[in-house]
Amino acid sequence: MKDVIIIGAGPCGLSAAIECQRQGLSTLIIEKNFIVHSIYLYPTSMQFFSTTALLEIGEVPFTSPNDKPFRHEALVYYRRAAEQHGLAIAAYEEALSVENNGDGSFTVHTVNKRGERHSRQAAHVVISTGYFDQPNMIGIPGEELPKVTHYFGEAHPYTGMKVTVIGGSNSAVDAALELTRVGASVDMVYRGASISDNIKPWVRPIFESMVAKDKITLHLESRVTEITPSSVIVTKHSGDTSELDNDFVLAMTGFRPSRALLSSAGVLMDDELDKPSFDPSTMESNIPGLYVAGVIASGRNANEVFIETGRGHGKLIADHIASSRLQ
């Protein structure tokens, strides 16, 4: 039996494992994909909003020639941090449920990529799963067409194509700019009166320049109401509609974390905010010994928790577990 099983090998899960090990606790990370899979899913040329110092975990220095590091640098950094701390990671093993044994311990039921099932025992469990598995669906006709995706990796496949980007956040703006660089014709549709106020400040003027030069056609106070194989229907708040020729749709509408593991263990959920019940000073849920770390602790808005804030959850958890063992 392990002292702590951490579910999820993102930056916050890695940080939790490091902090628990520092307290002398035996740990195991269970990850259904591979280390920092969520960062791997970011666009290949994505640059972080945060500085390297705010992304560091386990006192492992994150060095970069850039003030704001890029995705590929973060992948290298978190691999190095995990290796330096000797973290035990069961990759490509999915946690199916967390069973509260009722005796102060838990059983985590898993299945690996070979289809083999395991029951792993732990005195404490930390759920630190991400949110890229569940995109926020729009719920419109045609959203299921193969031309529609909620993920954007790189622009090359869209060279010379007519692409509609849905959304007005950093991910939507970054995608639109990348698309212009490969000669795509870009329509950007957003329900707000202007793009998000949180757009990276060094990106906003470039984006606004592309709009002014008609490299990006911006449809504000509008929404896509239907997608067909060859077009999209855009409806303005006023009720006016237009049909745009279209080859591909990038629905940059965000993601939300899955609550299935929390529910399987009996964690209470706030129906209004879709937020698990936990003590913010310890990150312990209403189930003693079961903790949350990272974005899983957020509500409907997954942007409530970032790496720079979620990385601190691990120390709260480790300190609480260590103190409870002394009682």
C-alpha positions, 0 to 999 in steps of 0.5 A, a space after each residue: 500500500 502506498 501512502 499517497 496515490 496521485 491521479 494525474 501527471 500534470 504540473 500540479 500532480 507532479 508538484 503534489 508527488 514531490 511535496 509528499 515525497 519530501 514529507 517521507 511519504 511513498 507515492 505513485 502517480 497514475 496517468 492515463 496518457 503520459 507526463 504533462 499530457 495537457 501541455 502536449 496538447 497545447 498548440 505546438 508554437 504556444 508561448 506561456 503567459 507566465 514567466 519560468 519562475 511561476 511554472 517551477 515545481 520542486 525547486 527545480 530551476 526552469 531556465 529559458 532564453 525567453 522571458 515567457 517560455 514556449 510549450 516545447 521548453 515546458 515539456 522538457 522542463 517537467 520531464 526533467 523535474 520528474 526525473 530529478 525527483 525520481 517520481 514513480 509514474 504509472 503511465 498509460 494507466 487510467 483510473 476508473 474509480 476511487 473506492 473509499 474502503 471505510 477504514 481510512 484507506 482507498 482502492 483505486 481501480 485502474 486499467 492499463 493500455 493492455 486492458 489489464 485491470 489493477 486495484 491499487 491501495 493507498 492511505 490517501 488519494 489526490 485527484 489532479 486530473 486535467 480538463 482537455 478530455 471534455 470540450 465545451 460543446 456548443 450544441 448546434 447542428 453540424 458540430 459533429 461533422 469531421 471538419 469541426 475540432 475543439 483542438 488546435 495543434 498547428 496551422 499547416 493542415 489548414 494552408 489555403 483553407 477557409 477556416 472559422 475560429 469560434 471564440 475570443 480568448 487567447 487560444 482563439 486569437 493564437 489560432 487565428 494568427 497562426 492560420 494567417 501565417 499559412 495563407 488561410 482565410 480566417 473568420 473569427 466569430 465571438 459572442 462578446 462586443 470585443 475579444 477577451 480583456 485577458 489576451 496576452 498584451 504582446 499578442 493583442 496589437 498583432 491581432 488588431 493589426 491583422 484585423 485592420 489589414 483584413 487578414 482576419 474577419 472579426 464577427 463580434 456579438 455573433 455566434 455560429 448557429 449551424 455548420 454545414 459541410 461547405 459553410 457556417 451560419 453566423 447569427 448576430 445578436 440583432 438577429 441578422 444571419 449570414 452564410 460563410 463559405 467554410 472548409 474547417 471550424 476550430 471551436 475554441 470554446 474551452 474545456 471542463 474537467 471530468 467529475 467522474 472520479 470525484 463522484 465515484 468516491 462520494 465527493 460532494 459537488 456544488 450543483 450551481 458551480 460544478 465545484 467539488 467540496 474541499 477545504 482550501 487550506 488543506 485541499 481535503 475534500 469532504 471525504 477524509 484522506 481524499 484531496 483535489 489539486 489543480 484545475 479539478 478544484 475549479 468550478 465551471 470556469 476551468 481558468 480559475 486555476 492555472 499552473 502558477 496557482 495549482 502548483 501550490 496545492 501539493 504543499 498544502 496537501 503534503 503538510 496536512 497529511 504529514 500533520 495528521 500522521 503525527 496526531 
